[in-house]
Amino acid sequence: MEVVALLLSVLSRTLEIYSLILLVRVLLSWFPNLDWGNPLLATVSSITDPYLNAFRGLIPPLGGLDLSAILAFLALNLSQQLLGSASMSLMAGGL
């Protein structure tokens, strides 16, 4: 059980880090003159765009405003909380 709890905890932490990268990506999208050919920006984009694109198909832009990132953050946050809760439950049950 400890191994599963540890794995869930690591996955939860990974999602937390991914949330921060996603936040950076969304904030950078507010600056239209950025060079997305820059290796650092291209890496951030290649890591986050596939995930965001899944939600862009669900919520079309409204008046030029892309609201899909909100749904993406909610889904990521929910997954992170579920993994963290499951990890804590397993750790508490093992004591």
Secondary structure, DSSP 8 states (H G I E B T S, - for coil): -HHHHHHHHHHHHHHHHHHHHHHHHHHHTT-TT--TTSHHHHHHHHHHHHHHHHHHTTS--BTTB--HHHHHHHHHHHHHHHHHHHHHHHHHHH-
